[in-house]
Amino acid sequence: MTVLALTLDARLLNWQFVVPADATEPLVLADPANAPRNAITVAVGGVADHLRSSGWHAIVAPDLGRWHIDGGGAGVAGLLTTLAGQVAPGGWLAFGISNAWYPGSLRSVDALGLSRIHRILAAAGLRMDDVYLALPDHRRPAVLAAAHPRTALELVLERLPTTYVPAGGRWPRLHRRVRRVLVAAVGIAPHWLRIRLVPGFVIVARRPT
């Protein structure tokens, strides 16, 4: 795979399918190649240069953790607080983030649990409209499954992970067998546990008018 192909990864734009369609000039924390043409993009370390008193109608951070240094001493939680405070009345914030309760993220500095995310957004006056489970994670969001109703995730687990393997990966048959075992285990788990242990989230929050 070429460097260009890696840069232009269409999965990084999947958030466009789950956010409101009313953003004419969104502020997007992403590389220009991984953002819509009408977006104002923000480089790592550049969030402070884009803060404004009137706020923004639409803010998107597909990988909030990559910009966590912009949160100052408070890290990714501080950055989320800053972005939430920049949402104008009637506007929205969409972001992808690692789940702090996922076994692979237990020591990660750029992960947050869903309960803490909810508290941060509520403190900023935003309501969490939609929660999507990013599979295999928010950095490679091949699939975004709605957290509710549970049938949305069950449909994905039933049909997609058993056949999907990363392009160019070794031992594809072994990967498929492992995925079948994982799907079977997840299939018998209660839905609240699935959500608690998912690798990552894509969340859409809105400030009332």
N, C-alpha and C positions, 0 to 999 in steps of 0.2 A: 504494500500500500504506500502511495506517495505521501510526502509531507502535505501537499495541497489537499489530498483526500482526507487526511486526518484533521486538517484545519476546518474544512467545510463539512462538518459532521451534522447532518440534518436533524439528528436526534436532539441536539442542543436547542432546536427551535420548536420542539414539541409543545412547549408551554403555550404557544399561540392557539392551540386547539382547545384550551381549557380556560382562557381568560376572557373577560368582556371584550367585545369587538368595537369599543368606542375610543380607542387610543389613537390620536392623530400624530402624536410626537412623544412616545414613551421614553422615559429615562431607563436605560438598560445597562446593568453592570455586566458587560461581556465584551469580548473582542468584536470589532466591527464585522468580521466575517461571520460571526455567529449571532448576528442581530438583524432585525428587519431594516430595510433601507431607510425608513422614516424615523429610526430611533436615534436618540442622542446617547452615545455610548460612553461609558466611564471606565477608565483604566484602573488597575489596582493602585490604591493609594490616592485616587483622585476624587473620592466621594465629597470631601469637604469643599472642593471647587464647584460643586454643582448644587449646593444647598441654597435655597431661596426662601424668602419670607412668605411668598404666596403658595409655596409647595408645588407638588406635581400631581397631575390628574392620574397618571399611570407610571408605576415604577416596577421594574422587573429585575430580579437577581436570580438567574437560573442556577447559579452555584454560589450561594451566600458565603460559604466557608472560604472560598478562594479570596474573598475580599475582607476576611475577618480582621486583618491588620487595620482596616479603617475604623474599627470599633474602639480604637484606643486601648486603654487598659482593660476595658470590659469585654474585649474580643468580639466574637460573633453575636453575643447577646446585645452588646452595646451598638453594634452596627444595625441589628434588626430594630432596636429602639430608635435609632437615628432615622432610618428609612421610614418606619411607621409614622414618625412625627412629621415627615415631609409629604405625606399623602393629603391632598387638598380635599375639602368637603365634596362628597360624591365620587371621589377618586378611589383607586384601588392599588394594592401592592401584591405582587406575585413573586414567590421565591422558592427555590429548591434548596434543601438542606439535609445533611446527614442526621439520622436518628441516633440520639445518644444512647438509646437502649438496645440498639442492634449490636450483637456480640462483636462485630468487627469494628465498632466505633466507640467502645467503652472508654478508651483513653484518648479519644480524639478531641482536639481543642476547637474544632469547627463544627461540632454537633450539638444539637439541642433536642430534648424530649418534647413530645407534643403538649404536655401540660404546661411546661415553662413557656413554650411558644405562645400558647393561648393567653397566659398571664401577661406577657410582654405586649401583645397586640391589644388586649383589653385595657391595659394601663394607658395606652396611647389613644384609646377611643376607637379602635378598629374592631370590627366583628369578623370572625373567621367564616367566610361564606362556603368555601369548598376545600376539602382535603383529598389529595390524590396520593396514592402509593406508587412510588417510582420503582420500576423494575427494569433491569436488575438493580439500579440505584439512580439517584438524581443526577449523577454525572454522566450516566449512559442511559437516559430514559427512553428505552425502546418502547416501553408501554407505560401509560399512566392510567391506573385503575382507580376509580372512585372508591373512597373508604366506605361509603354507604350508598346504596344498600349492599349487604354482604354478597349478594348474587353477582355484583360487578366483578369483584375479585375472584370469586369462584369460577366464573366463566373464563377469566384469563388463566387461572391455574390449571383449568381442565384442558384448554386447547393450545396454549402458546408455549409455556416453558419446556414442555416435553419434546418439542421439535426444534425450538430455536437454540442455536449455539453461535457464539461469536464467529464472525468471518475470519478465516485464516487460522482458527484454533486447531490445536493438535488433539488427536483422539476424540473425534466428534461422537462416535458411538458410545464411548465411556461417559462423555459429558451428558448425553441424552439419558443414559441409565441412571446416573447420579441425580439428574433433575427429576426423573420419575419418582425416585425414593423421597426426595425433598418435598415434592408436590403431595405425595401420599401422606407424609407427616403433617404438612400444613393443612391438608384437607380435613384431618380429624381434630385439629386444634380449634378452640373457641375463637370467634372472630375478634374479640377484644385483644386476645393474645397475638393474633396475626398483626394487628395494627401496631401494637406496642413494640414488636420486634422487627418490623419491616426495615430494610436498609436505609430508605430515605423518603422524603416527602416533597411534594410540590403543593404549595398552599396559596390560596387566593383569599385576600382579606380586603374589606372595603370600609371606608369611612362614610357614615350616613350624611346626607345633605343637611 
